[in-house]
């Protein structure tokens, strides 16, 4: 199921110059699913960490 908030983070990271693959990596690297619940998908995404990671990757 798509989450509009994650779509917004992805758009922000893409606007910062990240490629689609780098955007997904930033989001996945900042997600946590400690219970490994399949229905949770990526799990809880830390928006601040995703944006910070994306900014570092783009040199901003």
Secondary structure as GFF3:
##gff-version 3
##sequence-region A 1 60
A	DSSP	alpha_helix	4	15	.	.	.	ID=ss1
A	DSSP	alpha_helix	20	29	.	.	.	ID=ss2
A	DSSP	beta_strand	31	32	.	.	.	ID=ss3
A	DSSP	three_ten_helix	38	40	.	.	.	ID=ss4
A	DSSP	beta_strand	44	45	.	.	.	ID=ss5
A	DSSP	alpha_helix	47	58	.	.	.	ID=ss6
###
